[in-house]
Amino acid sequence: MKNLSRMTDLLDIPDAMSPNDFGPEKSVYILMTVADDPALKKHFKLKSMEMPIDQISMKMEGDGVDAALLNKSSSVSPNDVGASRTAIAC
């Protein structure tokens, strides 16, 4: 009988949090790499089309992008807004 009274208590307050609910799972932030950055995609496409690296570097500098990023495709993009938050949280 006691279990039944607990169930009716829960039915009286449907918006209350369940005692078995621990909240949403913590999500893991996935860092955006330089190769996945939409602002740098066109430069990596030129590289895949075998355009000379010097010309791609000049294009990147003209666009205001660091040309050294062309050789660091797996590093974290400077345009990743979550990277600074992750570093602060750690």
DSSP file (Angstrom, degrees, kcal/mol; ACC not computed):
  #  RESIDUE AA STRUCTURE BP1 BP2  ACC     N-H-->O    O-->H-N    N-H-->O    O-->H-N    TCO  KAPPA ALPHA  PHI   PSI    X-CA   Y-CA   Z-CA
    1    1 A M     >        0   0    0      0, 0.0     4,-1.6     0, 0.0     5,-0.1   0.000 360.0 360.0 360.0 -34.6    0.0    0.0    0.0
    2    2 A K  H  >  +     0   0    0      1,-0.2     4,-1.7     2,-0.2     5,-0.2   0.894 360.0  53.9 -64.8 -38.3    2.8    2.4    0.7
    3    3 A N  H  > S+     0   0    0      1,-0.2     4,-1.9     2,-0.2    -1,-0.2   0.884 105.6  53.9 -62.6 -37.7    4.2    2.0   -2.8
    4    4 A L  H  > S+     0   0    0      1,-0.2     4,-1.9     2,-0.2    -1,-0.2   0.877 105.7  52.4 -64.9 -37.9    0.8    2.9   -4.3
    5    5 A S  H  X S+     0   0    0     -4,-1.6     4,-1.7     1,-0.2    -1,-0.2   0.865 107.5  52.3 -68.2 -34.3    0.7    6.1   -2.3
    6    6 A R  H  X S+     0   0    0     -4,-1.7     4,-2.0     2,-0.2    -1,-0.2   0.900 108.0  51.9 -65.5 -39.7    4.1    7.2   -3.6
    7    7 A M  H  X S+     0   0    0     -4,-1.9     4,-1.7     1,-0.2    -2,-0.2   0.901 109.2  48.7 -65.3 -40.0    2.9    6.6   -7.1
    8    8 A T  H  X S+     0   0    0     -4,-1.9     4,-1.2     1,-0.2    -1,-0.2   0.845 107.5  56.4 -69.5 -31.4   -0.2    8.8   -6.6
    9    9 A D  H  X S+     0   0    0     -4,-1.7     4,-0.8     1,-0.2     3,-0.3   0.908 107.1  49.1 -63.4 -40.6    2.1   11.5   -5.1
   10   10 A L  H >< S+     0   0    0     -4,-2.0     3,-0.5     1,-0.2     6,-0.2   0.856 107.1  55.3 -66.8 -34.1    4.1   11.5   -8.3
   11   11 A L  H 3< S+     0   0    0     -4,-1.7    -1,-0.2     1,-0.2    -2,-0.2   0.782 100.6  59.9 -69.5 -25.6    1.0   11.7  -10.4
   12   12 A D  H 3< S+     0   0    0     -4,-1.2    -1,-0.2    -3,-0.3    -2,-0.2   0.781 112.7  37.7 -72.2 -26.1    0.0   14.8   -8.5
   13   13 A I    X<  +     0   0    0     -4,-0.8     3,-1.4    -3,-0.5    -1,-0.3  -0.693  67.4 167.7-125.5  78.2    3.1   16.7   -9.6
   14   14 A P  T 3  S+     0   0    0      0, 0.0    -1,-0.1     0, 0.0    -2,-0.1   0.728  75.0  56.7 -67.9 -21.4    3.8   15.6  -13.2
   15   15 A D  T 3  S+     0   0    0      2,-0.1     3,-0.1     3,-0.0     2,-0.0   0.502  83.1 109.5 -88.6  -2.5    6.5   18.3  -13.8
   16   16 A A  S <  S-     0   0    0     -3,-1.4     2,-0.3    -6,-0.2    -3,-0.0  -0.356  79.8-100.0 -71.9 153.5    8.6   17.2  -10.9
   17   17 A M        -     0   0    0      1,-0.1    -1,-0.1     2,-0.0    -2,-0.1  -0.537  37.8-115.2 -74.9 136.5   12.0   15.5  -11.6
   18   18 A S    >   -     0   0    0     -2,-0.3     3,-1.4     1,-0.1    -1,-0.1  -0.428  14.7-129.0 -68.2 142.9   11.9   11.8  -11.3
   19   19 A P  T 3  S+     0   0    0      0, 0.0    -1,-0.1     0, 0.0    -2,-0.0   0.706 111.2  53.5 -66.3 -16.5   14.1   10.3   -8.5
   20   20 A N  T 3  S+     0   0    0      2,-0.0     2,-0.6     0, 0.0    -2,-0.0   0.464  87.0  97.6 -94.3  -2.5   15.7    8.1  -11.1
   21   21 A D    <   -     0   0    0     -3,-1.4    -4,-0.0     1,-0.1     0, 0.0  -0.779  46.2-178.2 -92.3 122.0   16.6   10.9  -13.5
   22   22 A F        -     0   0    0     -2,-0.6    -1,-0.1     1,-0.4    -2,-0.0   0.264  47.8-108.6-100.9  10.2   20.2   12.0  -13.2
   23   23 A G        -     0   0    0      2,-0.0    -1,-0.4     0, 0.0     2,-0.0  -0.259  58.9 -28.8  90.2 179.6   19.9   14.8  -15.7
   24   24 A P  S    S-     0   0    0      0, 0.0     2,-0.1     0, 0.0     3,-0.0  -0.321  71.7-101.8 -69.9 152.2   21.3   15.0  -19.2
   25   25 A E        -     0   0    0      1,-0.1     2,-0.4    -2,-0.0    -2,-0.0  -0.420  38.4-105.0 -70.9 148.1   24.5   13.2  -20.1
   26   26 A K        -     0   0    0     -2,-0.1     2,-0.3     1,-0.0    -1,-0.1  -0.617  38.4-143.3 -73.2 126.1   27.6   15.3  -20.2
   27   27 A S        -     0   0    0     -2,-0.4     2,-0.5    -3,-0.0    -1,-0.0  -0.645   7.1-127.6 -92.6 151.3   28.6   15.7  -23.9
   28   28 A V        -     0   0    0     -2,-0.3     2,-0.4     2,-0.0    -1,-0.0  -0.847  21.0-129.5 -98.4 128.2   32.1   15.7  -25.1
   29   29 A Y        -     0   0    0     -2,-0.5     2,-0.6    53,-0.1     0, 0.0  -0.640  16.4-146.6 -79.2 128.5   33.1   18.7  -27.2
   30   30 A I        -     0   0    0     -2,-0.4    52,-0.1     1,-0.0    53,-0.1  -0.862  18.1-129.5 -98.3 119.4   34.8   17.7  -30.5
   31   31 A L        -     0   0    0     -2,-0.6     2,-0.6     1,-0.1    -1,-0.0  -0.361  17.5-120.6 -68.7 144.8   37.4   20.2  -31.5
   32   32 A M        -     0   0    0     45,-0.2    45,-2.9    -2,-0.1    48,-0.2  -0.767  28.1-144.2 -87.4 123.1   37.3   21.5  -35.1
   33   33 A T  B  >  -A   76   0A   0     -2,-0.6     4,-0.7    43,-0.3     3,-0.4  -0.365  24.0-109.2 -81.6 166.0   40.5   20.7  -36.9
   34   34 A V  T >4 S+     0   0    0     41,-2.1     3,-0.8    38,-0.4     6,-0.2   0.888 119.9  54.1 -61.5 -39.6   42.1   23.0  -39.5
   35   35 A A  T 34 S+     0   0    0     38,-2.1    -1,-0.2     1,-0.2    39,-0.1   0.784 110.4  46.8 -67.6 -26.6   41.1   20.7  -42.3
   36   36 A D  T 34 S+     0   0    0     -3,-0.4    -1,-0.2    37,-0.3    -2,-0.2   0.498  83.1 115.1 -92.4  -5.0   37.4   20.7  -41.2
   37   37 A D    XX  -     0   0    0     -3,-0.8     3,-1.4    -4,-0.7     4,-0.9  -0.511  61.5-146.2 -69.8 122.5   37.2   24.5  -40.8
   38   38 A P  T 34 S+     0   0    0      0, 0.0     4,-0.4     0, 0.0     3,-0.4   0.815  98.3  58.3 -59.8 -29.7   34.7   25.9  -43.4
   39   39 A A  T 34 S+     0   0    0      1,-0.2     4,-0.1     2,-0.1     3,-0.1   0.729 114.1  37.3 -71.8 -20.6   36.8   29.0  -43.7
   40   40 A L  T X> S+     0   0    0     -3,-1.4     4,-1.6    -6,-0.2     3,-0.6   0.420  87.5  97.5-109.7  -1.3   39.9   27.0  -44.8
   41   41 A K  H 3X S+     0   0    0     -4,-0.9     4,-2.1    -3,-0.4     5,-0.2   0.885  80.4  55.9 -56.4 -42.0   38.1   24.3  -46.9
   42   42 A K  H 3> S+     0   0    0     -4,-0.4     4,-1.9     1,-0.2    -1,-0.2   0.849 105.7  51.6 -64.3 -32.5   38.8   26.1  -50.2
   43   43 A H  H <> S+     0   0    0     -3,-0.6     4,-1.7     2,-0.2    -1,-0.2   0.889 110.9  46.9 -71.2 -37.8   42.6   26.2  -49.5
   44   44 A F  H  X S+     0   0    0     -4,-1.6     4,-2.1     2,-0.2    -2,-0.2   0.806 109.0  55.8 -72.7 -27.9   42.7   22.4  -48.7
   45   45 A K  H  X S+     0   0    0     -4,-2.1     4,-1.4     2,-0.2    -2,-0.2   0.911 106.4  50.3 -67.6 -41.1   40.6   21.8  -51.9
   46   46 A L  H  <>S+     0   0    0     -4,-1.9     5,-2.2     1,-0.2    -2,-0.2   0.886 109.7  51.5 -61.7 -37.9   43.2   23.7  -53.9
   47   47 A K  H ><5S+     0   0    0     -4,-1.7     3,-1.5     1,-0.2    -1,-0.2   0.899 107.8  51.2 -65.8 -39.9   45.9   21.5  -52.3
   48   48 A S  H 3<5S+     0   0    0     -4,-2.1    -1,-0.2     1,-0.3    -2,-0.2   0.765 104.5  57.8 -69.1 -23.4   44.0   18.3  -53.2
   49   49 A M  T 3<5S-     0   0    0     -4,-1.4    -1,-0.3    -5,-0.1    -2,-0.2   0.321 119.8-114.4 -86.1   8.4   43.8   19.6  -56.8
   50   50 A E  T < 5 +     0   0    0     -3,-1.5    -3,-0.2     1,-0.2    -2,-0.1   0.805  55.3 165.6  63.7  34.9   47.7   19.7  -56.7
   51   51 A M      < -     0   0    0     -5,-2.2    -1,-0.2     1,-0.1     5,-0.1  -0.569  52.0 -87.1 -72.0 144.4   48.0   23.5  -57.0
   52   52 A P     >  -     0   0    0      0, 0.0     4,-1.9     0, 0.0     3,-0.4  -0.275  31.7-130.4 -57.5 137.5   51.5   24.6  -56.1
   53   53 A I  H  > S+     0   0    0      1,-0.2     4,-2.8     2,-0.2     5,-0.2   0.847 105.4  58.9 -58.7 -37.7   51.9   25.2  -52.3
   54   54 A D  H  > S+     0   0    0      1,-0.2     4,-2.1     2,-0.2    -1,-0.2   0.900 106.8  46.9 -61.4 -40.3   53.5   28.6  -52.9
   55   55 A Q  H  > S+     0   0    0     -3,-0.4     4,-2.1     2,-0.2    -1,-0.2   0.885 112.1  49.7 -69.4 -37.7   50.4   29.8  -54.8
   56   56 A I  H  X S+     0   0    0     -4,-1.9     4,-2.6     2,-0.2    -2,-0.2   0.906 109.8  52.1 -65.7 -40.2   48.1   28.5  -52.1
   57   57 A S  H  X S+     0   0    0     -4,-2.8     4,-2.5     1,-0.2    -2,-0.2   0.907 109.4  49.0 -62.0 -42.0   50.2   30.2  -49.4
   58   58 A M  H  X S+     0   0    0     -4,-2.1     4,-2.2     2,-0.2    -1,-0.2   0.902 111.3  49.9 -64.2 -40.2   49.9   33.5  -51.3
   59   59 A K  H  X S+     0   0    0     -4,-2.1     4,-1.6     2,-0.2    -2,-0.2   0.907 111.0  49.7 -63.1 -42.2   46.1   33.1  -51.6
   60   60 A M  H  <>S+     0   0    0     -4,-2.6     5,-3.1     2,-0.2     4,-0.4   0.920 111.0  48.3 -64.0 -44.1   45.9   32.3  -47.8
   61   61 A E  H ><5S+     0   0    0     -4,-2.5     3,-1.0     1,-0.2    -1,-0.2   0.879 109.8  53.3 -64.2 -36.8   47.9   35.4  -46.9
   62   62 A G  H 3<5S+     0   0    0     -4,-2.2    -1,-0.2     1,-0.2    -2,-0.2   0.826 108.5  50.0 -65.1 -31.6   45.7   37.5  -49.3
   63   63 A D  T 3<5S-     0   0    0     -4,-1.6    -1,-0.2     2,-0.1    -2,-0.2   0.461 121.8-108.9 -84.6  -1.9   42.6   36.1  -47.4
   64   64 A G  T < 5S+     0   0    0     -3,-1.0     2,-0.4    -4,-0.4    -3,-0.2   0.769  76.0 132.3  80.8  26.1   44.2   37.1  -44.1
   65   65 A V      < -     0   0    0     -5,-3.1     2,-0.4    -6,-0.1    -1,-0.3  -0.880  66.3-105.7-112.8 143.1   44.9   33.5  -43.0
   66   66 A D    >   -     0   0    0     -2,-0.4     3,-1.5     1,-0.2     4,-0.2  -0.531  23.9-150.8 -67.0 120.3   48.1   32.1  -41.6
   67   67 A A  G >  S+     0   0    0     -2,-0.4     3,-1.4     1,-0.3     4,-0.3   0.699  89.5  73.2 -68.7 -19.5   49.7   30.1  -44.4
   68   68 A A  G >  S+     0   0    0      1,-0.3     3,-1.2     2,-0.2     4,-0.3   0.718  81.0  73.4 -67.4 -19.2   51.4   27.8  -41.9
   69   69 A L  G X  S+     0   0    0     -3,-1.5     3,-1.1     1,-0.2    -1,-0.3   0.724  79.5  73.9 -66.6 -20.3   48.0   26.2  -41.2
   70   70 A L  G <  S+     0   0    0     -3,-1.4     3,-0.3     1,-0.3    -1,-0.2   0.820 100.4  43.0 -62.8 -30.5   48.3   24.5  -44.5
   71   71 A N  G <  S+     0   0    0     -3,-1.2    -1,-0.3    -4,-0.3    -2,-0.2   0.450 108.4  61.6 -93.2  -2.0   50.8   22.1  -43.1
   72   72 A K    X   +     0   0    0     -3,-1.1     3,-1.3    -4,-0.3   -38,-0.4  -0.401  57.9 147.4-119.1  54.0   48.9   21.6  -39.8
   73   73 A S  T 3  S+     0   0    0     -3,-0.3   -38,-2.1     1,-0.3   -37,-0.3   0.736  72.3  48.8 -66.7 -23.0   45.7   20.1  -41.0
   74   74 A S  T 3  S+     0   0    0     -3,-0.2    -1,-0.3   -40,-0.2     2,-0.1   0.465  91.9  96.6 -97.1  -0.4   45.2   17.9  -37.9
   75   75 A S  S <  S-     0   0    0     -3,-1.3   -41,-2.1    -6,-0.2   -40,-0.2  -0.367  90.0 -80.4 -83.4 168.7   45.7   20.7  -35.4
   76   76 A V  B     -A   33   0A   0    -43,-0.2   -43,-0.3   -42,-0.1    -1,-0.1  -0.471  49.5-115.8 -71.5 134.2   42.9   22.7  -33.7
   77   77 A S    >   -     0   0    0    -45,-2.9     3,-1.4    -2,-0.2   -45,-0.2  -0.420   8.1-135.6 -70.3 141.6   41.6   25.5  -35.9
   78   78 A P  T 3  S+     0   0    0      0, 0.0    -1,-0.1     0, 0.0    -2,-0.1   0.682 106.2  61.3 -68.9 -15.3   42.1   29.1  -34.6
   79   79 A N  T 3  S+     0   0    0    -47,-0.1     2,-0.7     4,-0.0     3,-0.1   0.432  74.3 113.7 -88.4   0.0   38.4   29.7  -35.7
   80   80 A D    X>  -     0   0    0     -3,-1.4     4,-0.6   -48,-0.2     3,-0.5  -0.630  48.9-167.7 -76.5 112.3   37.1   27.0  -33.2
   81   81 A V  H 3> S+     0   0    0     -2,-0.7     4,-0.7     1,-0.2     3,-0.3   0.770  83.4  55.5 -73.7 -25.2   35.1   29.0  -30.6
   82   82 A G  H 3> S+     0   0    0      1,-0.2     4,-2.4     2,-0.2    -1,-0.2   0.656  89.3  75.6 -81.6 -15.8   34.9   26.0  -28.3
   83   83 A A  H <> S+     0   0    0     -3,-0.5     4,-2.0     1,-0.2    -1,-0.2   0.901  96.9  46.3 -64.9 -40.3   38.6   25.5  -28.1
   84   84 A S  H  X S+     0   0    0     -4,-0.6     4,-1.8    -3,-0.3    -1,-0.2   0.871 112.5  50.7 -70.7 -35.1   39.1   28.4  -25.8
   85   85 A R  H  X S+     0   0    0     -4,-0.7     4,-2.3     2,-0.2    -2,-0.2   0.897 110.1  50.2 -66.8 -39.1   36.2   27.4  -23.6
   86   86 A T  H  X S+     0   0    0     -4,-2.4     4,-1.6     1,-0.2    -2,-0.2   0.902 110.1  50.0 -65.4 -40.7   37.6   23.9  -23.3
   87   87 A A  H  < S+     0   0    0     -4,-2.0    -1,-0.2     1,-0.2    -2,-0.2   0.873 112.2  47.8 -66.2 -36.0   41.0   25.2  -22.3
   88   88 A I  H  < S+     0   0    0     -4,-1.8    -2,-0.2     1,-0.2    -1,-0.2   0.886 110.3  52.0 -70.7 -38.3   39.5   27.4  -19.6
   89   89 A A  H  <        0   0    0     -4,-2.3    -1,-0.2     1,-0.2    -2,-0.2   0.798 360.0 360.0 -69.8 -28.2   37.3   24.6  -18.2
   90   90 A C     <        0   0    0     -4,-1.6    -1,-0.2    -5,-0.2    -2,-0.2   0.482 360.0 360.0 -79.1 360.0   40.3   22.2  -17.8
